[in-house]
Amino acid sequence: MWRRLLSCLAAAATIAAAACSEPIDLKQSLQAVDITAGWHDAGIVDGKNKLVPSVTFRLRKSIDREIRPLQLNVVFKRLGGPAEEDWDEVFVPSVTFDGNQTAPLTVRSDTGYTGDPPQSRADMLRHSAFRDMRVHLYAKHGSAQWVQIATIDIPRQLLAR
């Protein structure tokens, strides 16, 4: 019985020490790399061609400490007015590292542009009502505050499937 109690106390002390360790500066420790961005062909929705903004990237960490749990909030903003306009947000509840980087992460907005056929997807990108997008990538470790770690402009290009 004493052995089990001591084992539990040791485990609790280890967890408490980890929880009280020095916070990680995500802005300095994380970098978005291998970035590919553009417009994904979401197919035909309600009889219309649909394009959605998409970004694929890896996160690379510059420290050898474990960053877990790590969450992302990917915020899509529409450009072209006097200020950026909110478009969509995608929450990534858990990001894991393989060594010092993640596998490629692809994030797409559910909200997009639609066009009536026979308008091609390329024609949609050239339409006068089409507005460019920017992605703000925020990360959060544990109970810390959200930190912006990258800003990515979405080019007017169709992504290969």
N, C-alpha and C positions, 0 to 999 in steps of 0.2 A: 504494500500500500504506500509506504514512504517513497519507494523508488518511483512509483507512478506520479506521486505528488511532485517530487523533485524534477521529474522529466517535464511535467506540465509547466512548472515554474520556469524552468530553463527555456522552454519554447516561448512562453509569454515574454520573458526578458529579451529574447532574440527579436521577436516581433516588435516590441516597444523600442528597441534600439534602432531597428530599421526605420520605424515610423518617425523617429526623432532625428534621423540623420540629416545632413546638410541638404537643403533643397537644391534641385537641379534647375539651372538657367536654360530653359528650352530654346530660347532665342539664340543663345550662343552654342548650344549642344546639338541642335538638329538642323539639317539642311535638306531641302527638297532637291533631288537630282534626277537625271534621266527623264526629264519632263517631256511629255507629248500632249498637246492640246489641240482641240478643234471641235468640229461639229459631227456628232454621231447620228447616223440615219436610224431613227427609231421606227421606221416602217410607215405603214398607213394606219392612221388612227381616225376613226369616224369619217372615213372616205377621203382623208387629206394626208399628204406627205408631211412627216414630222421630223424636225431636226432638234436635237438637244445638245447643249454644251457639255463637253467631256474633257476630263484631264486625267492623265496617267502619270504617276511619279513613284519614286522610291524615297523613303526617308533614310538619311544616313546620319549616324550619331558620331560625334567627335570625342566621346568619352567612353570609358570601358565599364561604366556603371550600368546596371540594369535600369531601364526606364519602363516600369510596369506598375500600375496600369497606365496606358497612354491612350487618350481619346483624341479624335479629330473632329473639328467642325469646319466643313467646306462651304463657304458662303459665295454664292454666285450673284454678281452685281451687273446690272445693265448700264452701259455707258452711253454717252451722246447727248445728254441733257446738261443742265447746269451742275448737277451732282450725280454721283452714282446712285442708281435705284436698286433697292432690294429685288431680287429675282427669285431665288430659291436657296435653301440650306440643306445640306446632307450631313447627318451625324454618323460618324464611324465610332462605334462604342469600344472597340478594342483593336489595337495595333501591336503586332509582335515583330520582334527583330530576329533575324537569322544572322548571328554575329553582330556586325555593326551597321547592318542595313536591313530594310524590309524587302519583302517580295514586291513586285510592282502593284501599286494600288490604283484602281480605276474608279473614279467617282463621276457620276453623270447626274445632271439635274433631271427631275421629272417634268419640269416645265420647259417648253421649247417653242419654236416657231412652226406654224403649219402653213401649207400652201395647197391650193387646188390643183389636182392633176389636169392637164399634162405638164404643168410647170415642173421643171427638173429641180433637183436639190441644189445644183450649182446656181440655177437662176434665183432660187430663194435667197442665197447668200448675197446676191447682187441687188436684191429688191430695195427700193428707196425707204421702205419702212423697217428694214432690218437694222438692228443696233448691235454693236459689239458687246462682248462680255469680258468681265474680269473676275478672277477667283481669288478670294482671300482665304488662306489656309491657317487655321488656328489649332493649337495643340494644348492639351491639359494633362498634367501628370498628378495623379492622386487628388488631393483636395486643393491644390494650387489654383490660381486664377488662369483663365484662358490667355494665351500669348500668341500673337500673330507671328508665324514663322516664314511665310512666303506670300507673294502676290504674283499671280500668273495671268497674263492676258491671253484670251482665247482667240487664236487667229481665224480668219475666215477661210477655213479649209475643211473639206470633208475628210473624215477619218476612214481608213480602210477597215473593213469588218474583221 
